[in-house]
Amino acid sequence: MTQRLHLVFGGELVNPSENVFKNVDDIHVVGIFPDYAKAYDAWKHEAQRTVDNAHMRYFIAHLHRLRDEETPASATEELG
C-alpha cells in the first residue's frame, strides 16, 4: 500500500505576496498526515486561527511527491 504523506507547516511571511518566511526558526510545523483530507483539515484550522494576521500563511507539502522510490539513491543518501 502506497502512503501519501502530507506535511502542514506555516509561519509569518516577510511580504504577504511572496512565500519568504520572516524567521525560519519560528516556522510552525503542525504535523505529518496520512492523507490529503486530514492535512487539509489541519491546514484549514491553522489558517482560520491566524486569519487576523495577513502575514501568516500555512502550506501543505506533498511529501510523497518528494521521493520516488524507483529512482536510484544519490551518493549522499548512501553515506549511512
Steps between C-alpha positions, in 0.01 A plus 500: 500500500637839400509768767423855394644702786434873528681759715312805628714796603489877506624822643526872457605625158715805424246613241153347455545489122812278521577166663805612700489436874590786733684267739561138400565409865138591579338274239209315658498133402142388551570137415521221244171349389419169327274648234408829339162528672653494849776739391242736353299499824815587699599769248151652511497506880835681518413738217174597669670532838744757359262677258550838671870508408536561125866394514427150635480219246465126532593250231446134417809322366440175314782294650417200282594706194846582633638150470456244230610163630565379144774762450848389612628666817759774475851450636422708810202280586725197496736649762324343802 
